[in-house]
Amino acid sequence: MAGSLFATPAEVARLAEGAVAVRALTPERGFVTGGLRVAVHGAGFTDALACQFGPRVVAPVSINEQGTEMLCVAPPFANHAGGFVRVGVAIRGGGGAGAAASAPRGALTFAYEVTPRPTSVAP
């Protein structure tokens, strides 16, 4: 499956059986502008998976060899006032990243915060 955006039937069956576990997010919050690298910690991660932030699916930047950490870049949040989304892993669909491929597995809460803006500059 390495390098492919499509899961084989055997991989889909294994993933559907619950072999994938999401245990923690590092960090658990980021700015609404997105762009923060978020590590998803757990077990059973393969190239057939992607990170899912609410309805947005993003391809992983990397997955460690043990399949226990997937690194993804948080997408921008639609509401600039901030809010919360569920973050988990999803089986990649034929369309690759961008649209929800399946319900996120093992989702945890990620907080989007207002991006700070300087109001003045002092020497």
Accessible surface in RSA format (square Angstrom, percent):
REM  Atomic radii and reference values for relative SASA: ProtOr
REM  Chains: A
REM  Algorithm: Lee & Richards
REM  Probe-radius: 1.40
REM  Slices: 20
REM RES _ NUM      All-atoms   Total-Side   Main-Chain    Non-polar    All polar
REM                ABS   REL    ABS   REL    ABS   REL    ABS   REL    ABS   REL
RES MET A   1    60.91  31.5   8.85   5.9  52.06 124.0  16.50  14.0  44.41  58.8
RES ALA A   2    92.06  84.6  62.87  97.0  29.19  66.4  63.13  88.9  28.94  76.7
RES GLY A   3    83.53 103.0   0.00   N/A  83.53 103.0  46.52 127.7  37.01  82.9
RES SER A   4    42.89  36.2  32.56  43.4  10.33  23.8  29.52  62.9  13.37  18.7
RES LEU A   5    79.31  44.2  76.87  55.0   2.44   6.1  76.87  54.0   2.44   6.6
RES PHE A   6   118.66  59.4 114.79  71.1   3.88  10.1 115.56  70.1   3.10   8.9
RES ALA A   7    23.40  21.5   1.89   2.9  21.50  48.9   2.04   2.9  21.36  56.6
RES THR A   8    62.27  44.3  59.65  60.5   2.62   6.2  58.78  79.0   3.48   5.3
RES PRO A   9   118.94  86.7 107.41  97.9  11.52  41.9 114.12  94.2   4.81  29.9
RES ALA A  10    76.50  70.3  61.91  95.5  14.59  33.2  70.00  98.6   6.50  17.2
RES GLU A  11    32.55  18.7  31.40  23.8   1.14   2.7  18.72  36.2  13.83  11.3
RES VAL A  12    61.16  40.2  61.16  55.4   0.00   0.0  61.16  53.1   0.00   0.0
RES ALA A  13    50.86  46.8  43.04  66.4   7.82  17.8  50.18  70.7   0.68   1.8
RES ARG A  14    86.06  36.1  83.58  42.6   2.48   5.9  60.10  82.1  25.96  15.7
RES LEU A  15     0.97   0.5   0.04   0.0   0.93   2.3   0.04   0.0   0.93   2.5
RES ALA A  16    67.31  61.9  37.07  57.2  30.24  68.8  38.16  53.7  29.15  77.2
RES GLU A  17   144.94  83.2 106.20  80.3  38.74  92.2  47.69  92.2  97.26  79.4
RES GLY A  18    56.48  69.7   0.00   N/A  56.48  69.7  31.47  86.4  25.01  56.0
RES ALA A  19    46.98  43.2  22.71  35.0  24.27  55.2  35.23  49.6  11.75  31.1
RES VAL A  20    14.75   9.7   0.30   0.3  14.45  34.8   0.30   0.3  14.45  39.2
RES ALA A  21    32.14  29.6  26.92  41.5   5.23  11.9  32.14  45.3   0.00   0.0
RES VAL A  22    17.74  11.7   0.19   0.2  17.55  42.3   0.19   0.2  17.55  47.6
RES ARG A  23   158.98  66.8 130.85  66.7  28.13  67.0  61.71  84.3  97.27  59.0
RES ALA A  24    39.56  36.4  36.92  57.0   2.64   6.0  39.56  55.7   0.00   0.0
RES LEU A  25     7.60   4.2   0.84   0.6   6.76  17.0   0.84   0.6   6.76  18.2
RES THR A  26    76.79  54.6  73.26  74.3   3.53   8.4  59.68  80.2  17.12  25.9
RES PRO A  27    50.06  36.5  44.37  40.4   5.69  20.7  50.06  41.3   0.00   0.0
RES GLU A  28   110.05  63.2 104.67  79.2   5.38  12.8  23.87  46.2  86.18  70.4
RES ARG A  29   130.43  54.8 126.32  64.4   4.11   9.8  43.26  59.1  87.17  52.8
RES GLY A  30     9.33  11.5   0.00   N/A   9.33  11.5   9.33  25.6   0.00   0.0
RES PHE A  31    92.73  46.4  89.16  55.2   3.57   9.3  89.16  54.1   3.57  10.2
RES VAL A  32     4.21   2.8   4.08   3.7   0.14   0.3   4.08   3.5   0.14   0.4
RES THR A  33    81.24  57.8  62.04  62.9  19.20  45.8  55.98  75.2  25.26  38.2
RES GLY A  34    16.49  20.3   0.00   N/A  16.49  20.3   0.68   1.9  15.82  35.4
RES GLY A  35    54.76  67.5   0.00   N/A  54.76  67.5  28.45  78.1  26.31  58.9
RES LEU A  36    69.37  38.6  64.14  45.9   5.23  13.1  68.91  48.4   0.46   1.2
RES ARG A  37   132.51  55.6 122.70  62.6   9.80  23.3  41.19  56.3  91.32  55.3
RES VAL A  38     0.01   0.0   0.01   0.0   0.00   0.0   0.01   0.0   0.00   0.0
RES ALA A  39    12.19  11.2  11.92  18.4   0.27   0.6  11.92  16.8   0.27   0.7
RES VAL A  40     0.00   0.0   0.00   0.0   0.00   0.0   0.00   0.0   0.00   0.0
RES HIS A  41    53.90  29.5  53.90  37.5   0.00   0.0  38.60  39.8  15.30  17.8
RES GLY A  42     7.71   9.5   0.00   N/A   7.71   9.5   1.23   3.4   6.47  14.5
RES ALA A  43    27.77  25.5  27.70  42.7   0.07   0.2  27.77  39.1   0.00   0.0
RES GLY A  44    22.91  28.3   0.00   N/A  22.91  28.3  17.38  47.7   5.53  12.4
RES PHE A  45     7.93   4.0   0.00   0.0   7.93  20.6   0.00   0.0   7.93  22.7
RES THR A  46    36.07  25.7  30.27  30.7   5.80  13.8  36.07  48.4   0.00   0.0
RES ASP A  47    50.94  35.7  47.58  47.4   3.36   7.9   6.64  15.6  44.30  44.2
RES ALA A  48     0.00   0.0   0.00   0.0   0.00   0.0   0.00   0.0   0.00   0.0
RES LEU A  49     0.00   0.0   0.00   0.0   0.00   0.0   0.00   0.0   0.00   0.0
RES ALA A  50     0.00   0.0   0.00   0.0   0.00   0.0   0.00   0.0   0.00   0.0
RES CYS A  51     0.00   0.0   0.00   0.0   0.00   0.0   0.00   0.0   0.00   0.0
RES GLN A  52     6.81   3.8   6.81   5.0   0.00   0.0   0.00   0.0   6.81   5.2
RES PHE A  53     3.44   1.7   1.36   0.8   2.08   5.4   1.36   0.8   2.08   5.9
RES GLY A  54    17.90  22.1   0.00   N/A  17.90  22.1  15.60  42.8   2.30   5.2
RES PRO A  55   101.43  73.9  91.49  83.4   9.94  36.1  96.34  79.5   5.09  31.7
RES ARG A  56   105.59  44.3 105.52  53.8   0.07   0.2  39.52  54.0  66.07  40.0
RES VAL A  57     2.13   1.4   0.29   0.3   1.84   4.4   0.29   0.3   1.84   5.0
RES VAL A  58    24.16  15.9  23.46  21.2   0.71   1.7  24.16  21.0   0.00   0.0
RES ALA A  59    44.78  41.2  32.43  50.0  12.35  28.1  32.43  45.7  12.35  32.7
RES PRO A  60    21.87  15.9   3.90   3.6  17.97  65.3   3.90   3.2  17.97 111.7
RES VAL A  61    70.97  46.7  39.12  35.4  31.86  76.8  45.39  39.4  25.58  69.4
RES SER A  62    57.31  48.4  48.16  64.3   9.16  21.1  42.41  90.3  14.90  20.9
RES ILE A  63    40.43  23.0  12.62   9.4  27.81  67.0  12.92   9.3  27.51  74.7
RES ASN A  64    54.96  37.9  39.46  38.1  15.49  37.3  33.44  80.5  21.52  20.8
RES GLU A  65   177.50 101.9 136.23 103.1  41.27  98.3  58.93 114.0 118.57  96.8
RES GLN A  66   135.57  75.8 103.74  75.8  31.83  75.8  56.37 120.0  79.21  60.1
RES GLY A  67     7.03   8.7   0.00   N/A   7.03   8.7   7.03  19.3   0.00   0.0
RES THR A  68    57.33  40.8  55.21  56.0   2.11   5.0  42.97  57.7  14.36  21.7
RES GLU A  69    61.39  35.2  60.22  45.6   1.17   2.8   5.81  11.2  55.58  45.4
RES MET A  70     0.00   0.0   0.00   0.0   0.00   0.0   0.00   0.0   0.00   0.0
RES LEU A  71    36.69  20.4  36.39  26.0   0.31   0.8  36.39  25.6   0.31   0.8
RES CYS A  72     0.00   0.0   0.00   0.0   0.00   0.0   0.00   0.0   0.00   0.0
RES VAL A  73    52.95  34.8  49.94  45.2   3.01   7.3  49.94  43.4   3.01   8.2
RES ALA A  74     2.61   2.4   1.22   1.9   1.39   3.2   1.22   1.7   1.39   3.7
RES PRO A  75     8.87   6.5   3.41   3.1   5.46  19.8   8.87   7.3   0.00   0.0
RES PRO A  76    76.41  55.7  69.92  63.7   6.49  23.6  69.95  57.7   6.47  40.2
RES PHE A  77    35.21  17.6  31.29  19.4   3.92  10.2  32.75  19.9   2.46   7.0
RES ALA A  78   102.41  94.2  67.29 103.9  35.11  79.9  79.79 112.4  22.62  59.9
RES ASN A  79    78.62  54.2  72.16  69.7   6.45  15.5  22.88  55.1  55.74  53.9
RES HIS A  80   130.78  71.5 121.17  84.2   9.61  24.6  89.09  91.8  41.69  48.5
RES ALA A  81    78.04  71.8  52.05  80.3  25.99  59.1  57.19  80.5  20.85  55.2
RES GLY A  82    13.22  16.3   0.00   N/A  13.22  16.3   3.23   8.9  10.00  22.4
RES GLY A  83    22.88  28.2   0.00   N/A  22.88  28.2  18.91  51.9   3.97   8.9
RES PHE A  84   145.23  72.7 120.59  74.7  24.64  64.1 120.63  73.1  24.59  70.4
RES VAL A  85    20.81  13.7  13.11  11.9   7.71  18.6  20.81  18.1   0.00   0.0
RES ARG A  86   125.39  52.6 123.93  63.2   1.46   3.5  57.29  78.3  68.10  41.3
RES VAL A  87     0.00   0.0   0.00   0.0   0.00   0.0   0.00   0.0   0.00   0.0
RES GLY A  88     0.00   0.0   0.00   N/A   0.00   0.0   0.00   0.0   0.00   0.0
RES VAL A  89     0.00   0.0   0.00   0.0   0.00   0.0   0.00   0.0   0.00   0.0
RES ALA A  90     0.00   0.0   0.00   0.0   0.00   0.0   0.00   0.0   0.00   0.0
RES ILE A  91    20.39  11.6  19.65  14.6   0.75   1.8  19.65  14.1   0.75   2.0
RES ARG A  92    26.30  11.0  19.92  10.2   6.38  15.2   0.06   0.1  26.24  15.9
RES GLY A  93    27.28  33.6   0.00   N/A  27.28  33.6  27.21  74.7   0.07   0.2
RES GLY A  94    51.85  63.9   0.00   N/A  51.85  63.9  21.66  59.4  30.19  67.6
RES GLY A  95    77.39  95.4   0.00   N/A  77.39  95.4  43.28 118.8  34.11  76.4
RES GLY A  96     6.80   8.4   0.00   N/A   6.80   8.4   2.70   7.4   4.11   9.2
RES ALA A  97    47.48  43.7  20.43  31.5  27.06  61.5  20.57  29.0  26.92  71.3
RES GLY A  98    48.42  59.7   0.00   N/A  48.42  59.7  31.86  87.4  16.56  37.1
RES ALA A  99    73.02  67.1  64.43  99.4   8.59  19.5  68.58  96.6   4.44  11.8
RES ALA A 100    59.18  54.4  31.44  48.5  27.74  63.1  31.44  44.3  27.74  73.5
RES ALA A 101    39.94  36.7   2.01   3.1  37.93  86.3   9.91  14.0  30.03  79.5
RES SER A 102    37.22  31.5  21.71  29.0  15.51  35.7  36.65  78.0   0.57   0.8
RES ALA A 103    75.30  69.2  59.96  92.5  15.34  34.9  66.54  93.7   8.76  23.2
RES PRO A 104    44.01  32.1  28.26  25.8  15.75  57.3  28.26  23.3  15.75  97.9
RES ARG A 105    63.00  26.5  58.20  29.7   4.80  11.4  27.12  37.1  35.88  21.7
RES GLY A 106    42.94  52.9   0.00   N/A  42.94  52.9  30.03  82.4  12.91  28.9
RES ALA A 107    18.59  17.1   8.07  12.4  10.52  23.9   8.07  11.4  10.52  27.9
RES LEU A 108    56.95  31.7  56.54  40.4   0.42   1.0  56.95  40.0   0.00   0.0
RES THR A 109    66.50  47.3  52.17  52.9  14.33  34.2  35.92  48.3  30.57  46.2
RES PHE A 110     0.36   0.2   0.36   0.2   0.00   0.0   0.36   0.2   0.00   0.0
RES ALA A 111     7.22   6.6   6.76  10.4   0.46   1.1   6.76   9.5   0.46   1.2
RES TYR A 112     8.28   3.9   2.76   1.6   5.52  14.4   1.71   1.3   6.57   8.1
RES GLU A 113    62.79  36.1  59.06  44.7   3.73   8.9  28.53  55.2  34.26  28.0
RES VAL A 114    88.96  58.5  77.03  69.7  11.93  28.8  77.03  66.9  11.93  32.4
RES THR A 115    36.92  26.3  33.78  34.2   3.14   7.5  33.78  45.4   3.14   4.8
RES PRO A 116    93.00  67.8  70.90  64.6  22.10  80.3  80.96  66.8  12.03  74.8
RES ARG A 117   194.35  81.6 174.41  88.9  19.94  47.5  60.81  83.1 133.55  80.9
RES PRO A 118   121.58  88.6  87.75  80.0  33.83 123.0  99.25  81.9  22.33 138.8
RES THR A 119   139.42  99.2  99.06 100.4  40.36  96.2  79.53 106.8  59.89  90.5
RES SER A 120    93.20  78.8  65.37  87.2  27.83  64.1  44.73  95.3  48.47  67.9
RES VAL A 121   142.08  93.5 108.23  98.0  33.86  81.6 111.17  96.6  30.92  83.9
RES ALA A 122    84.89  78.0  57.09  88.1  27.79  63.2  58.48  82.4  26.41  70.0
RES PRO A 123   182.55 133.0 109.92 100.2  72.63 264.0 148.61 122.7  33.94 211.0
END  Absolute sums over single chains surface
CHAIN  1 A     6682.8       4887.9       1794.9       4270.7       2412.1
END  Absolute sums over all chains
TOTAL          6682.8       4887.9       1794.9       4270.7       2412.1
